[in-house]
């Protein structure tokens, strides 16, 4: 599991880094203003449906069923099931895409209910360009699920890097050649969907498991898939729906608020995407096999170690982003049309998002235990409750707290969601925190807290007013503080016997020597 976790995580990290470059270009050329707000609404729409129908409920139901068929009934049965699932998904999403294109003003008026005038018209125009991406990327997500079910994580994780490569090229062409950044970038989104679906399908073809389109039918397999999928539409996509609620509320705040929320969330998504997605992707097929074999001890061990691995990196990431929020946003985005004032406001949003980072990640770790059992009803019930809670909190907080209200509401809702998932799994005997996890979690939290004190002291003494420094010096000092924090965290972990640096160094040297010998 750890090898798969690291494989998916490394490719996801590369995608996130390229995504950061893409976002920096968007900030520099569009700033935090009406065009950026409209473009981000257009980007949110297909991504929301992608999370729900592609990477969310559909894959959560599809991967365990595909894995079970492949393990018990063989290659041809699994391939036939994948083809039926792909055909049904593509037909449904094609119809949804056509309807959305026709009624796009109504769709945008829902997700961006506070948009008026030019912002609204621009959002409608851009959304019509980007929405087909949803159809393409959901198909890609299903093919990715096939590859993951076969234990082939590399190709599936690598394909998503193309979204940001094409996005970067589109922004540069739009800004420097066609002088219409938003429109060209929107076309780049849809083009990237074509490339991702093609690349993943080719990888599945090489693996001998490329699903073929057929006329959709409600076979027993499809009815079982729909029964599993239906309740999970909200349960597995609750994080994205909560973020969409944030977006809706943000459009009722001053112009530019959706933009500063977006850039803060993108930084928060770096560790969330790398750790949460990697853990969830690697854990689901593994838990499915353990549950099919009725091996409860293996289920407990897998869930505990997955939490262990994620906390090791999630807690310091959370505390680091809280301590260095404004310098991070300024150093990464405060160029061109994105001002230092925008960066400071966005940094405040990042602090609120980062506070909930452990909960956001643990939701992705705990949910596969339900999906592996074929239970998508319980997560959806929790999802409905936390969605309602998030909406209520948004309405209560957005006026007194302004731009901080939406992310803080999402953070509180995420902690409630995570707690309910853990309690129910514990009652079912699928999650029992072992002594190793309890001890390591306390020591990891202590090491992260000490790291925060060192970094905060270093910033105060060596870099007062860091967000207002010149770009190059600001980025250099931020890098130095981050490296200092990583070193302090590593040394503290070593002292607390969580990670033995000497053993890790010896293992790394041994691996490098073996590679050289080959």
ABEGO torsion letter per residue (X at the ends): XAAAAAAAAAAAAAAAAAAAAAAAAAAAAAEBBAAAAAAAAAAAAAAAAAAAAAABAAAAAAAAAAAAAAAAAEAAAAAAAAAAAAAAAAAAAAAAAAAAAAAAAAAAAAABAABBEAAAAAAAAAAAAAAAAAAAAAAAAAAAAAAAAAGBAAAAAAAAAAAAAAAAAAAAAAAAAAGBAAAAAAAAAAAAAAAAAAAAAAAAAAAGABBBBBBBBBBAAAAAAAAAAAAAAAAAAAAAAAAAAAAAAAAABBBGAAAAAAAAAAAAAAAAAAAAAAAAAAAAAAAAAAAAAGBAAAAAAAAAAAAAAAAAAAAAAAAAAAAAAAAAAAAAABBEABBAAAAAAAAAAAAAAAAAAAAAAAAAAAAAAAAAAGBAAAAAAAAAAAAAAAAAAAAAAAAAAEAAAAAAAAAAAAAAAAAAAAAAAAAAGABBBBAAAAAAAAAAAAAAAAAAAAAAAAAAAABBGAAABBAAAAAAAAAAAAAAAAAAAAAAAAAAGABBAAAAAAAAAAAAAAAAAX
